[in-house]
Amino acid sequence: MSIKKRAKIVEKFNDPTGGDFIFMLSSKAGGCGLNLIGANRLVMFDPDWNPANDDQAMARVWRDGQKKQCFIYRLLATGSIEEKIFQRQAHKKALSSCVVDCEEVQRHFSV
């Protein structure tokens, strides 16, 4: 899809008077500069091994200065690979904050 065509679709979705109420795409398909501020819900089906990619996907929906409330849902099944990826994300973020912000690493999950 061309950049111009994608920009038109995003603009139509973000228009408050428009009739579009769902915008479905892969978290990897977004790329830089995609703002979906017309949304107030994000459902994440496919967590990424890199937590920064999921953070970027969440940031596409919520931006500073936005007036409406946004909700983010992560769908995970117990014992699935998605659960393992989410656990690794939490641990990576804790390690990152320990190294960058000199915070103590916390345990996020129990046996």
C-alpha positions in Angstrom: 0.0 0.0 0.0 1.3 3.4 -0.9 2.1 6.0 1.8 -0.6 8.4 0.5 -3.2 5.7 0.5 -2.4 4.6 4.0 -2.4 8.3 5.2 -6.0 8.7 3.7 -7.2 5.6 5.5 -5.7 6.7 8.8 -7.1 10.2 8.4 -10.6 8.7 7.7 -10.3 6.5 10.8 -9.2 9.4 13.1 -12.0 11.6 11.9 -14.5 11.9 14.8 -17.4 12.2 12.4 -16.4 9.2 10.4 -18.2 5.9 10.5 -15.1 3.7 10.8 -14.9 2.0 14.3 -12.2 -0.7 13.8 -8.7 -0.5 12.4 -7.0 -3.8 12.2 -3.3 -4.2 11.6 -0.3 -6.1 12.8 1.8 -4.4 15.4 4.8 -4.8 13.1 2.9 -3.3 10.1 2.5 0.2 11.6 6.0 1.7 11.3 7.0 5.1 12.4 4.7 8.1 12.4 1.4 6.1 12.5 -1.0 7.8 14.9 -4.3 6.1 15.5 -5.7 8.7 18.0 -9.2 8.0 16.7 -9.1 4.7 18.7 -9.8 4.3 22.3 -9.2 0.5 22.5 -6.2 -1.6 21.5 -6.3 -5.4 21.6 -2.9 -7.0 21.4 -3.0 -10.6 20.2 0.7 -11.0 19.2 3.2 -9.9 21.9 6.7 -9.2 20.5 9.9 -10.6 22.1 11.1 -6.9 22.2 9.0 -5.0 24.7 9.8 -1.7 22.9 7.8 -2.9 19.9 4.7 -3.4 22.0 5.3 -0.1 23.7 5.4 1.6 20.3 2.1 -0.1 19.3 0.5 1.2 22.5 1.8 4.7 21.8 0.1 4.7 18.4 -3.3 4.8 20.2 -2.5 7.1 23.1 -0.7 10.4 22.6 0.1 13.3 25.0 -2.8 15.8 25.1 -5.4 13.2 24.1 -8.8 13.9 25.7 -10.5 10.5 25.7 -9.6 7.6 27.8 -7.8 4.7 26.2 -7.9 1.0 27.1 -5.3 -1.6 26.2 -6.1 -5.3 26.3 -3.5 -8.1 26.1 -5.0 -11.5 25.2 -2.9 -14.3 26.7 -3.6 -18.0 27.3 -2.1 -19.8 30.3 0.8 -22.0 29.3 1.1 -20.5 25.8 4.1 -19.1 24.1 2.4 -15.7 24.3 2.5 -16.0 28.1 6.2 -16.8 28.0 6.9 -13.9 25.8 5.0 -11.6 28.1 7.0 -12.9 31.1 10.2 -12.2 29.2 9.0 -8.7 28.4 8.4 -8.0 32.1 11.8 -9.3 33.0 13.6 -7.4 30.2 11.9 -4.1 31.3 12.9 -4.8 34.9 16.5 -5.4 33.9 16.5 -2.3 31.8 15.2 -0.1 34.6 17.9 -1.7 36.9 20.7 -0.8 34.5 19.4 2.6 33.2 17.6 3.9 36.3 19.5 2.0 39.0 16.3 0.4 40.4 16.1 -3.0 42.1 14.9 -5.9 39.9 11.5 -7.1 41.1 9.9 -10.5 40.6 6.8 -10.1 38.5 5.6 -13.8 38.5 5.5 -16.5 41.2 5.7 -20.2 40.7 
